[in-house]
Amino acid sequence: MTRGKKLATAFAVTILGAAALTIPAGPAYAATCTTSSHCYGEVEWYSSAQVYGTNQGLDVRCLGPMGASTSSNFVTEEMWLLTNNSSGAYWVELGMAYGAPQGSTRYFFWADNRPNGGGYHEHDLSIAANFNTTYDDYITWVGNNSWQVRRDGTTLGTSTSNPGPSHRAHAGEELTANTGAAAAITQFLYKQTSSGGIWTNNWPGASVSTDNPPYGGWISSGYSADFYSNCSFAAAAPDPGPSFTPFTAATAASSLKKVVTGLSAANGVATPNATRYVLTTRQAAAKLTAGATVDSDQPVYLVTFQGNFTAKTAKTPTGSAKPSGSVMTAAIDPATGRITDWGIEQATPNLAGLGAVRPLA
């Protein structure tokens, strides 16, 4: 897939009373979006000065359906902050998604990647992700190699063992299938150039990169932007709704096996090995596997399984390699049946410290 195409022929229109949106002419596909080669429509910036936080006003107008299997495909509207002064190996991200691993529904998420032994970890949040609502999203340096993720004043989690500062960020949409539908407006973009400092706009070195589709473009250069693929900026139809099934302790083994098998297959291993599980809490599971804090602490089953995994369902910045590893983990909430957190890494976490460990045949 060819990256770095600049938005070419375009014209401005006003939709739903919003600001002038940059709509590219010509719907021809210039790239093939797959789970192995994701497509992007985004705005990007690079700052020679150190950056300690980014802030966007995310207003999603359409997200889904996929037109492809939602067990392995997804579409997002989000913001990535590349940390540790890297060009794509370390990052923290935050946004809204449709599809894998949650199926045919929208959900909020945040994730990080730390190749210093932390691996990739995704934390999937509330299913109630609304259209035509501006969410005030932050990724902020809080010292001690940690980045805090917030939305509308609520802390969603903290990425730890993730060095700073940053010099690069992206905002836009990511697709794994050409049929994915998405449209959003980033109402504002701000940066923080000192720890705890003031927030300023006018992203430096601002540019546009698009795979046509998905498309991306500036409304106001360095400040606000829009993105879309296969749907307009009018609100889409409601989601079909969650397809998860709550389960009890008596049916935990069969329910967990179904979820884990699907997650493993979507990331390259049809039959995982050494599958084990323990009943714990979400905070304890996140601390053990990701070293992270999360926004709830309900009972979950933490499952570990082994294989030669490539995280095709990971939400990754453009140009970054897909995370890989020999171990995957998944925290599953029995009250809803859905995955709350999942990851891919190299070392198997020690489940024994959390409680009675059971094999999953």
C-alpha positions as CSV (number, residue, x, y, z in Angstrom):
1,M,0.0,0.0,0.0
2,T,1.4,3.4,-0.9
3,R,1.4,5.8,2.0
4,G,1.8,9.5,2.1
5,K,-0.5,10.5,-0.7
6,K,-1.5,14.2,-0.4
7,L,-5.1,15.3,-0.8
8,A,-5.4,16.5,-4.4
9,T,-8.5,17.7,-6.2
10,A,-11.0,19.0,-3.6
11,F,-13.8,21.4,-3.1
12,A,-15.5,22.9,0.0
13,V,-19.2,22.4,0.9
14,T,-21.3,23.1,4.0
15,I,-23.0,20.0,5.6
16,L,-25.5,20.1,8.4
17,G,-24.6,23.7,9.1
18,A,-21.1,22.8,10.0
19,A,-17.9,24.5,8.9
20,A,-16.7,24.1,5.3
21,L,-15.7,20.5,4.9
22,T,-13.0,19.4,2.5
23,I,-14.6,16.8,0.2
24,P,-12.3,15.2,-2.3
25,A,-13.6,14.8,-5.9
26,G,-13.7,11.2,-7.3
27,P,-14.5,8.1,-5.2
28,A,-12.0,5.8,-6.9
29,Y,-10.1,3.5,-4.5
30,A,-6.3,4.0,-4.6
31,A,-5.6,1.3,-2.0
32,T,-6.7,-2.1,-0.9
33,C,-7.6,-2.1,2.8
34,T,-7.0,-5.4,4.6
35,T,-6.4,-6.7,8.1
36,S,-2.7,-7.0,7.2
37,S,-2.5,-3.6,5.4
38,H,-4.7,-1.0,7.1
39,C,-5.8,2.2,5.3
40,Y,-5.8,5.7,6.7
41,G,-7.3,9.1,6.2
42,E,-5.7,11.5,8.6
43,V,-4.0,14.8,9.4
44,E,-0.5,14.6,10.8
45,W,1.9,16.9,12.5
46,Y,5.5,16.9,13.6
47,S,7.1,19.2,16.1
48,S,10.8,19.8,16.6
49,A,9.9,20.9,20.1
50,Q,8.9,18.4,22.7
51,V,5.2,17.7,23.2
52,Y,3.6,16.6,26.4
53,G,0.0,16.2,25.4
54,T,-2.6,16.3,22.7
55,N,-6.3,17.2,22.8
56,Q,-9.0,16.8,20.2
57,G,-12.7,17.5,19.9
58,L,-14.0,14.3,18.3
59,D,-17.4,14.5,16.6
60,V,-18.3,11.2,14.9
61,R,-21.1,11.4,12.4
62,C,-21.1,7.8,10.9
63,L,-19.2,4.7,12.0
64,G,-20.1,1.3,10.6
65,P,-21.3,-1.0,9.1
66,M,-18.2,-2.7,7.9
67,G,-19.5,-4.7,4.9
68,A,-17.0,-7.4,6.1
69,S,-16.7,-9.7,9.1
70,T,-16.7,-7.7,12.3
71,S,-14.8,-10.5,14.1
72,S,-11.6,-9.5,12.3
73,N,-12.3,-6.1,10.7
74,F,-12.8,-2.6,12.2
75,V,-13.0,1.1,11.4
76,T,-12.0,3.9,13.8
77,E,-12.1,7.6,14.3
78,E,-9.2,8.5,16.7
79,M,-6.1,10.3,17.8
80,W,-2.6,8.8,18.0
81,L,0.3,10.2,20.0
82,L,3.7,8.7,19.2
83,T,5.7,8.6,22.4
84,N,9.3,8.1,23.4
85,N,10.4,10.4,20.6
86,S,9.8,7.5,18.2
87,S,8.5,7.3,14.7
88,G,6.0,4.6,15.4
89,A,7.2,1.9,17.9
90,Y,5.7,3.5,21.0
91,W,2.3,5.2,21.1
92,V,-0.9,5.9,23.0
93,E,-4.2,6.3,21.2
94,L,-7.8,7.2,22.0
95,G,-11.0,7.1,20.0
96,M,-14.2,5.4,18.8
97,A,-14.4,2.2,16.8
98,Y,-16.8,-0.2,15.1
99,G,-16.1,-3.9,14.7
100,A,-13.4,-6.2,16.0
101,P,-13.1,-7.3,18.7
102,Q,-16.6,-6.1,19.8
103,G,-18.6,-7.2,16.8
104,S,-21.3,-5.1,15.0
105,T,-21.4,-2.2,17.4
106,R,-19.6,1.1,18.3
107,Y,-17.4,1.4,21.3
108,F,-14.8,3.7,22.8
109,F,-11.3,2.5,23.3
110,W,-7.8,3.5,24.2
111,A,-4.6,1.5,23.6
112,D,-0.9,1.7,23.9
113,N,2.2,-0.1,22.5
114,R,5.5,-0.5,24.4
115,P,8.1,-2.7,22.7
116,N,10.2,-2.4,25.9
117,G,8.4,-5.5,27.2
118,G,4.9,-4.1,27.6
119,G,3.5,-5.1,24.2
120,Y,0.2,-3.9,22.7
121,H,-2.8,-3.5,25.0
122,E,-6.3,-2.3,24.1
123,H,-8.9,-1.2,26.6
124,D,-12.5,-1.2,25.3
125,L,-14.9,1.1,27.1
126,S,-18.6,2.0,27.1
127,I,-20.7,0.6,24.2
128,A,-22.8,3.8,24.3
129,A,-20.7,5.9,21.9
130,N,-22.9,8.6,20.4
131,F,-23.0,10.4,17.1
132,N,-23.1,14.2,16.7
133,T,-21.5,14.7,20.1
134,T,-18.2,16.4,20.5
135,Y,-16.0,14.4,22.9
136,D,-13.1,16.3,24.5
137,D,-10.3,13.7,24.3
138,Y,-6.8,14.1,26.0
139,I,-3.6,12.2,26.1
140,T,-1.3,13.9,28.7
141,W,2.1,13.3,30.2
142,V,1.8,12.9,34.0
143,G,5.5,12.0,34.7
144,N,7.2,8.8,35.8
145,N,7.0,7.5,32.2
146,S,3.2,7.6,32.3
147,W,0.5,9.1,30.0
148,Q,-3.0,9.7,31.2
149,V,-6.0,9.2,28.9
150,R,-9.1,11.4,29.6
151,R,-12.4,12.2,28.0
152,D,-14.7,15.1,29.1
153,G,-12.9,15.4,32.4
154,T,-13.1,11.6,33.2
155,T,-9.9,9.6,33.5
156,L,-10.1,6.5,31.3
157,G,-6.8,5.0,32.2
158,T,-3.0,5.5,32.4
159,S,-0.3,4.0,30.2
160,T,2.8,3.2,32.3
161,S,6.5,2.4,31.4
162,N,5.9,4.5,28.3
163,P,8.7,7.0,28.0
164,G,8.2,10.6,26.8
165,P,8.0,13.1,25.5
166,S,6.6,13.1,21.9
167,H,7.3,14.9,18.7
168,R,4.5,13.5,16.4
169,A,0.7,12.9,16.4
170,H,-2.0,11.9,14.0
171,A,-5.8,12.3,14.0
172,G,-8.2,10.5,11.6
173,E,-9.7,7.2,10.7
174,E,-8.3,3.7,10.2
175,L,-9.9,0.9,8.1
176,T,-9.2,-2.8,7.5
177,A,-11.7,-3.2,4.7
178,N,-12.6,-0.9,1.7
179,T,-16.3,-1.3,2.6
180,G,-15.9,0.3,6.1
181,A,-18.1,3.3,6.7
182,A,-16.9,6.3,8.7
183,A,-17.2,10.0,8.9
184,A,-16.1,12.5,11.6
185,I,-15.1,16.0,12.2
186,T,-12.2,16.9,14.5
187,Q,-13.6,20.1,15.8
188,F,-10.4,21.3,17.4
189,L,-6.8,20.1,17.9
190,Y,-4.5,21.4,20.7
191,K,-1.0,20.5,21.9
192,Q,0.9,20.9,25.2
193,T,4.6,21.8,24.8
194,S,5.5,21.6,28.4
195,S,4.5,19.3,31.2
196,G,1.4,20.8,32.8
197,G,1.7,23.8,30.5
198,I,-0.9,25.7,28.5
199,W,-2.8,24.2,25.6
200,T,-2.2,25.9,22.2
201,N,-3.6,25.2,18.7
202,N,-1.9,25.4,15.3
203,W,-0.3,22.0,15.0
204,P,3.2,22.5,13.6
205,G,4.3,20.8,10.4
206,A,0.7,19.9,9.7
207,S,0.0,17.8,6.6
208,V,-2.6,15.5,5.1
209,S,-2.2,11.8,4.3
210,T,-5.1,9.8,2.7
211,D,-5.5,6.5,1.0
212,N,-8.5,7.7,-1.1
213,P,-10.6,6.4,0.6
214,P,-10.6,6.9,3.5
215,Y,-10.2,10.6,2.9
216,G,-8.9,13.3,5.2
217,G,-8.5,17.0,5.0
218,W,-8.2,20.3,6.9
219,I,-11.2,22.5,7.6
220,S,-8.9,25.0,9.2
221,S,-5.2,24.1,8.7
222,G,-3.5,23.0,11.9
223,Y,-6.8,23.3,13.9
224,S,-9.8,21.4,12.6
225,A,-10.2,18.6,10.1
226,D,-12.7,16.1,8.6
227,F,-12.5,12.4,7.5
228,Y,-14.9,10.1,5.7
229,S,-15.3,6.8,3.8
230,N,-18.4,5.3,2.4
231,C,-20.9,7.5,4.2
232,S,-21.7,11.2,4.6
233,F,-21.6,13.5,7.6
234,A,-25.3,12.9,8.2
235,A,-25.9,10.6,11.2
236,A,-26.0,6.9,10.3
237,A,-28.6,4.4,11.3
238,P,-28.4,3.0,14.8
239,D,-26.1,0.0,15.4
240,P,-27.6,-3.5,15.5
241,G,-26.6,-3.6,19.1
242,P,-24.2,-5.8,21.2
243,S,-24.2,-9.5,20.3
244,F,-22.5,-10.5,23.5
245,T,-24.0,-13.2,25.8
246,P,-23.6,-13.0,29.6
247,F,-22.5,-16.1,31.3
248,T,-22.2,-17.7,34.8
249,A,-19.5,-19.6,36.5
250,A,-21.1,-22.9,35.4
251,T,-20.8,-22.0,31.7
252,A,-17.6,-19.9,32.0
253,A,-15.3,-22.5,30.3
254,S,-17.4,-22.9,27.1
255,S,-18.2,-19.1,26.9
256,L,-14.5,-18.1,27.4
257,K,-13.4,-20.7,24.8
258,K,-15.7,-19.2,22.2
259,V,-14.5,-15.7,22.8
260,V,-10.8,-16.6,23.0
261,T,-10.9,-18.8,19.9
262,G,-12.4,-15.9,17.8
263,L,-9.9,-13.4,19.1
264,S,-7.0,-15.7,18.5
265,A,-8.1,-16.6,15.0
266,A,-8.5,-12.9,14.1
267,N,-4.8,-12.4,15.1
268,G,-3.3,-15.3,13.2
269,V,-3.7,-18.5,15.3
270,A,-6.7,-20.8,14.7
271,T,-6.0,-23.0,17.7
272,P,-4.1,-21.4,20.6
273,N,-2.0,-23.4,23.1
274,A,-1.8,-23.5,26.9
275,T,-5.0,-21.6,27.4
276,R,-5.6,-20.9,31.1
277,Y,-8.0,-18.6,33.0
278,V,-8.6,-17.1,36.4
279,L,-11.5,-15.1,38.0
280,T,-10.2,-11.7,39.1
281,T,-11.1,-8.0,38.8
282,R,-10.5,-5.7,35.8
283,Q,-8.0,-3.5,37.6
284,A,-6.0,-6.4,38.8
285,A,-6.0,-7.9,35.3
286,A,-5.0,-4.6,33.7
287,K,-2.1,-4.1,36.2
288,L,-0.8,-7.6,35.7
289,T,-0.9,-7.7,31.9
290,A,-0.5,-4.1,30.8
291,G,0.8,-2.3,33.8
292,A,-2.2,0.1,33.3
293,T,-5.0,1.5,35.3
294,V,-8.5,1.4,33.8
295,D,-11.9,3.0,34.4
296,S,-13.8,0.2,36.1
297,D,-13.2,-2.7,38.5
298,Q,-15.8,-5.3,37.9
299,P,-15.2,-9.1,38.1
300,V,-13.6,-10.4,34.9
301,Y,-12.1,-13.7,33.7
302,L,-8.5,-13.2,32.6
303,V,-7.4,-15.7,30.0
304,T,-3.9,-16.2,28.7
305,F,-3.1,-18.3,25.5
306,Q,0.0,-18.9,23.4
307,G,0.9,-19.0,19.7
308,N,2.7,-17.1,17.0
309,F,0.4,-14.0,17.0
310,T,0.3,-10.9,14.8
311,A,-2.1,-8.3,16.1
312,K,-4.1,-7.6,12.9
313,T,-7.0,-6.3,15.0
314,A,-4.7,-3.8,16.8
315,K,-5.4,-0.1,16.1
316,T,-2.0,1.1,14.9
317,P,-0.6,4.5,13.7
318,T,0.1,4.8,10.0
319,G,3.5,3.3,9.1
320,S,3.8,1.2,12.3
321,A,4.4,-2.5,12.2
322,K,1.6,-4.7,13.5
323,P,2.4,-5.8,17.1
324,S,3.4,-9.4,17.4
325,G,4.2,-11.9,20.2
326,S,3.9,-15.4,21.6
327,V,1.2,-14.6,24.2
328,M,-2.2,-13.0,24.1
329,T,-4.4,-12.0,27.0
330,A,-8.1,-11.2,27.3
331,A,-10.2,-9.9,30.2
332,I,-13.9,-10.9,29.7
333,D,-16.8,-9.5,31.8
334,P,-19.2,-12.4,32.6
335,A,-22.0,-9.9,33.3
336,T,-22.0,-8.7,29.6
337,G,-19.9,-11.4,27.9
338,R,-17.7,-8.9,26.2
339,I,-14.0,-8.3,26.1
340,T,-13.0,-5.4,28.2
341,D,-9.2,-5.5,27.6
342,W,-6.9,-7.6,25.4
343,G,-3.3,-7.6,24.5
344,I,-0.3,-9.3,22.8
345,E,3.1,-9.7,24.4
346,Q,6.1,-12.0,24.8
347,A,5.9,-13.2,28.4
348,T,3.0,-15.1,30.0
349,P,1.6,-13.3,33.0
350,N,1.7,-15.1,36.3
351,L,-2.0,-15.8,36.9
352,A,-1.5,-17.7,40.1
353,G,-1.1,-14.4,42.1
354,L,-4.7,-13.6,41.2
355,G,-6.5,-16.7,42.3
356,A,-7.3,-20.3,41.3
357,V,-6.0,-21.0,37.8
358,R,-7.8,-23.4,35.5
359,P,-7.0,-24.8,32.1
360,L,-9.3,-24.1,29.2
361,A,-9.5,-27.3,27.2
